[in-house]
Amino acid sequence: MLLSHPMISGVITDIQMPELNGIELIKLIRNDANLKDMVILANTQFGQDYPIQEIINAGADDMIFKPISSTILRKRLHNLLRNQ
């Protein structure tokens, strides 16, 4: 899906999803040679069971926590995409 949209520079993924959790998605993206440099911002609920280090080790570039502040989201995305 991502390969069919070459204008997409980054992905925001929730960690808890029903069929494919965010850590699995991050690993799939990082293991695809065509997507390995895509910016990944992981989104999770503060205090969730997943340790932050596990998410970063999977390949996420940064983390944001729910509830999401639109200001923080914009700044994090701006910083990640600027450094791409």
C-alpha positions in Angstrom: 0.0 0.0 0.0 2.7 2.5 0.9 4.7 1.7 -2.2 1.7 2.7 -4.4 1.9 6.3 -2.9 5.4 7.6 -3.4 4.5 11.0 -2.1 4.1 9.7 1.5 7.1 10.6 3.5 6.0 9.3 6.9 3.6 7.1 8.8 1.9 7.6 12.2 1.0 4.2 13.6 -0.8 3.3 16.7 0.8 0.5 18.6 -2.4 -1.3 19.5 -4.3 -2.3 16.4 -6.6 -5.2 15.9 -4.9 -7.3 13.2 -1.3 -6.1 12.9 0.1 -4.3 15.9 2.2 -1.2 15.4 5.5 -2.9 16.3 4.9 -5.5 13.6 4.1 -2.8 11.1 7.2 -0.8 12.0 9.4 -4.0 11.5 7.7 -4.7 8.1 8.4 -1.1 7.0 12.0 -1.2 8.2 12.6 -4.6 6.5 11.4 -3.3 3.1 14.3 -1.9 1.1 12.0 0.6 -0.6 10.5 1.9 2.7 13.4 1.6 5.1 14.0 5.3 5.2 10.4 6.3 5.8 9.7 8.4 8.9 7.7 6.4 11.5 6.0 8.1 14.4 4.6 5.6 16.9 1.5 6.6 18.8 0.5 4.9 22.0 -1.4 5.4 25.2 0.7 6.7 28.1 1.3 3.9 30.5 0.6 1.2 28.0 2.2 -2.2 28.5 4.8 -1.8 25.6 8.1 -0.4 26.8 9.2 2.7 24.9 12.6 1.1 24.2 10.9 -1.9 22.5 9.1 0.5 20.1 12.2 2.5 19.4 14.3 -0.7 18.9 11.7 -1.9 16.4 12.5 1.1 14.3 10.2 4.0 15.2 11.8 7.4 14.8 9.9 9.0 17.7 6.9 8.5 20.0 3.8 10.5 20.9 1.4 9.6 23.6 -2.4 9.8 23.8 -4.1 12.1 24.3 -2.3 13.8 21.4 -1.7 17.5 21.3 -1.9 18.9 17.8 1.0 21.3 18.5 3.3 18.5 19.6 2.2 16.3 16.7 3.0 19.0 14.2 6.4 19.8 15.8 7.4 16.2 16.0 6.5 15.5 12.4 8.2 18.7 11.2 11.4 17.8 13.0 11.4 14.2 11.7 10.7 15.2 8.1 13.2 18.0 8.2 15.9 15.7 9.2 15.0 13.1 6.6 
